[in-house]
């Protein structure tokens, strides 16, 4: 884990990174929204669990946390979920039913502590309204992107992420060349099916998200992207299906990389 920082008013980033051999580092972020009914988006990697919990509870009293959005069930998004639920008795999980089902293979989430959402759903949480969308690229069928209509923030799950040599907090801290080189790699690596899709159909969710005109875009695997830079990512995403499948001579197995990072020998 790295020190937390803010991406906007009452938006705290809980950052970490996953080394990807031969390519650099993949950011791995969760987000805490402290205003209104406090909400956590994802819960980090298992390897960071203790440090993640220390960082999280330094920002909020467990008794005050009310919601945990799980964008999908991969381990780098659910690493501390069971511990957070145990410590925060008022918190409920908000996720797609597919993700809830897949997570039940590992641990039990009481039915009364879960709320389901589908792409197209809207959920009122106090004075905040969340819209749920299918992000353009994903590696789990239950994946949801979340748009906070109260402040214009798009939480895009894995989509729109990147792999970089050095982790930064802001998009503007990187050269566009480096960001988009890693962007093209990651968004094809997590969604190799993009090489097979109809390009016109693929671009529909990209245009749907662009029409929201996000004030900021927060990917679990990328730096904070703000205002005028956000459309650059939508344009780059629309081109993904036209790129050749990544990579012709090697595979990037992010699950294997995570296993290696978690092993005692790592």
C-alpha positions in Angstrom: 0.0 0.0 0.0 0.9 3.6 -0.6 -0.3 6.6 1.4 -3.8 7.7 0.7 -4.6 10.9 -1.1 -7.6 12.9 -2.3 -9.0 12.9 -5.8 -11.8 15.4 -5.1 -13.9 16.8 -2.3 -14.4 13.9 0.2 -13.0 11.3 -2.3 -10.0 9.4 -0.8 -7.9 7.1 -2.9 -6.5 4.0 -1.2 -3.7 3.2 -3.6 -1.5 0.2 -4.2 0.2 -1.4 -7.2 0.8 -4.8 -8.8 4.1 -5.4 -10.6 3.7 -6.7 -14.1 6.9 -8.4 -15.2 8.4 -6.8 -18.3 5.9 -3.9 -18.4 6.0 -1.9 -15.1 3.3 -1.5 -12.6 -0.5 -1.7 -12.6 -2.2 0.7 -10.2 -4.7 -1.0 -7.9 -7.0 1.5 -6.2 -10.0 1.6 -4.0 -12.0 4.7 -3.2 -13.6 6.1 0.0 -16.4 8.7 -0.3 -16.9 10.2 3.2 -19.7 12.7 2.5 -23.4 11.8 3.3 -23.7 8.1 3.8 -20.0 7.0 3.5 -19.3 4.6 0.7 -16.3 2.4 -0.2 -15.6 1.4 -3.8 -13.8 -1.9 -3.8 -11.5 -3.3 -1.0 -8.0 -3.8 -2.4 -5.8 -6.9 -2.8 -5.4 -9.8 -0.3 -1.7 -9.2 -0.1 -2.3 -5.6 1.2 -5.2 -6.6 3.5 -3.7 -5.5 6.8 -2.2 -2.2 5.5 -5.5 -1.6 3.5 -7.5 -1.9 6.7 -5.1 0.4 8.7 -5.4 3.0 5.9 -9.1 2.7 5.6 -9.9 3.0 9.4 -7.5 5.9 9.7 -9.9 7.8 7.4 -13.3 6.7 8.8 -14.7 5.0 11.9 -16.0 1.5 11.0 -19.3 2.3 12.6 -19.9 5.1 10.1 -19.3 3.2 6.9 -22.7 2.5 5.3 -22.0 1.1 1.8 -19.4 -1.0 0.0 -19.7 -1.0 -3.8 -18.0 -4.1 -5.3 -17.4 -3.3 -9.0 -16.7 -7.0 -9.6 -15.5 -10.1 -7.8 -11.8 -10.3 -8.8 -9.4 -10.7 -5.8 -7.8 -7.3 -6.3 -11.2 -5.7 -5.7 -12.4 -7.9 -2.8 -9.2 -8.6 -0.8 -10.5 -7.0 2.5 -14.2 -7.3 1.9 -14.9 -9.9 4.6 -12.9 -8.0 7.2 -14.5 -4.7 6.3 -18.0 -6.3 6.7 -17.0 -7.8 10.0 -15.7 -4.4 11.4 -18.4 -2.2 9.9 -21.8 -3.6 11.1 -23.9 -1.0 9.4 -22.3 -1.4 5.9 -24.1 -3.1 3.1 -22.6 -4.5 -0.1 -23.9 -3.1 -3.4 -22.9 -5.3 -6.4 -24.2 -7.2 -9.4 -25.9 -10.5 -8.5 -23.3 -12.4 -10.6 -20.5 -10.9 -8.5 -22.4 -11.8 -5.2 -22.8 -15.4 -6.4 -19.2 -15.8 -7.4 -18.0 -14.2 -4.1 -20.1 -16.7 -2.1 -17.6 -19.4 -3.3 -15.1 -17.9 -0.8 -17.1 -16.3 2.0 -20.7 -15.6 3.0 -22.4 -12.2 2.6 -25.6 -12.2 4.6 -28.6 -11.6 2.3 -29.8 -8.7 4.5 -26.5 -7.0 4.0 -26.5 -7.0 0.2 -28.2 -4.9 -2.5 -28.0 -5.9 -6.2 -27.6 -3.6 -9.2 -27.6 -4.2 -12.9 -26.3 -2.0 -15.8 -29.0 0.7 -16.2 -29.9 0.7 -12.4 -30.0 3.8 -10.3 -29.7 3.7 -6.5 -30.3 6.6 -4.1 -27.9 6.7 -1.1 -28.9 9.6 1.0 -28.4 12.7 -1.1 -26.2 10.8 -3.6 -27.6 9.1 -6.7 -25.5 6.3 -8.3 -26.0 5.1 -11.8 -24.6 1.7 -12.8 -23.2 0.9 -16.3 -21.4 -1.9 -18.1 -17.9 -0.6 -18.7 -16.4 -1.0 -22.2 -13.7 -3.5 -21.1 -14.1 -6.1 -18.4 -12.8 -9.5 -17.3 -15.7 -10.6 -15.1 -19.4 -10.8 -16.2 -20.6 -9.0 -13.1 -18.5 -5.9 -13.7 -20.1 -2.5 -13.0 -18.9 1.0 -13.6 -20.5 3.6 -11.2 -21.4 7.2 -12.0 -22.0 9.5 -9.0 -24.5 12.0 -10.3 -23.9 14.2 -7.2 -20.4 15.2 -8.2 -19.8 13.8 -11.8 -17.3 11.1 -10.8 -17.1 8.0 -12.9 -15.7 4.9 -11.1 -14.8 2.7 -14.1 -13.6 -0.5 -12.4 -10.8 -2.1 -14.5 -11.8 -0.2 -17.6 -9.7 2.8 -18.7 -6.7 1.6 -16.6 -3.1 1.5 -17.7 0.3 0.0 -16.9 3.2 2.4 -16.3 6.8 2.4 -15.2 6.2 4.6 -12.2 2.8 5.0 -10.4 1.5 8.6 -10.3 -1.6 10.2 -8.7 -2.6 12.3 -11.7 -2.9 11.7 -15.4 -1.0 15.0 -16.0 2.0 13.6 -14.1 2.6 11.1 -17.0 3.4 11.7 -20.6 0.4 10.9 -22.8 2.6 8.5 -24.8 3.4 6.4 -21.7 -0.2 6.5 -20.4 -1.8 5.4 -23.6 0.9 2.8 -24.4 0.0 1.1 -21.1 -3.7 1.8 -21.7 -3.7 -0.1 -25.0 -2.0 -3.1 -23.2 -4.2 -3.3 -20.1 -7.5 -2.8 -21.8 -6.7 -5.5 -24.3 -5.2 -7.8 -21.7 -8.2 -7.8 -19.5 -10.6 -8.1 -22.4 -9.0 -10.2 -25.2 -12.4 -10.6 -26.7 -12.2 -7.0 -28.0 -10.3 -8.4 -31.0 -13.5 -10.4 -31.9 -16.2 -7.8 -31.4 -18.2 -5.7 -33.8 -16.6 -2.3 -33.5 -19.9 -0.4 -33.9 -21.5 -2.3 -31.0 -18.4 -2.0 -28.8 -18.4 1.8 -29.1 -22.0 2.1 -27.8 -21.1 1.9 -24.0 -18.2 4.2 -24.7 -20.5 6.8 -26.1 -23.0 6.2 -23.3 -20.3 7.0 -20.6 -19.0 9.9 -22.6 -22.5 11.4 -22.7 -22.4 11.6 -18.9 -19.6 14.2 -19.3 -17.7 13.0 -16.2 -15.9 15.7 -14.2 -13.3 13.1 -13.2 -12.7 9.5 -14.2 -11.3 7.1 -11.5 -10.2 3.7 -12.7 -9.2 1.1 -10.2 -6.1 0.7 -12.4 -5.2 4.3 -13.3 -4.4 7.8 -12.1 -7.0 10.4 -11.6 -8.2 11.9 -14.9 -9.9 15.2 -14.8 -12.2 17.5 -16.9 -10.7 18.1 -20.4 -8.5 15.0 -20.3 -11.4 12.6 -19.8 -12.6 12.6 -23.5 -9.1 11.5 -24.5 -9.7 8.2 -22.8 -13.1 7.7 -24.4 -11.4 8.3 -27.8 -8.7 5.8 -27.0 -11.1 3.2 -25.8 -13.2 3.5 -29.0 -10.1 2.4 -30.9 -9.3 -0.7 -28.9 -11.2 -3.3 -31.1 -9.3 -2.0 -34.1 -5.9 -2.9 -32.5 -4.4 -6.3 -33.0 -4.9 -8.8 -30.2 -2.4 -8.4 -27.4 0.3 -9.9 -27.5 1.1 -12.0 -30.6 4.0 -13.8 -28.9 3.2 -13.7 -25.2 0.5 -13.7 -22.7 -0.1 -11.4 -19.7 -1.7 -13.5 -17.0 -2.7 -10.9 -14.3 -4.0 -13.7 -12.0 -0.6 -15.4 -12.2 1.2 -12.1 -11.5 -1.0 -11.6 -8.4 -0.3 -15.1 -7.2 3.4 -14.4 -7.5 3.1 -11.1 -5.7 1.2 -12.9 -2.8 3.7 -15.8 -2.5 6.1 -15.8 0.5 9.0 -15.9 -1.9 7.9 -12.7 -3.6 
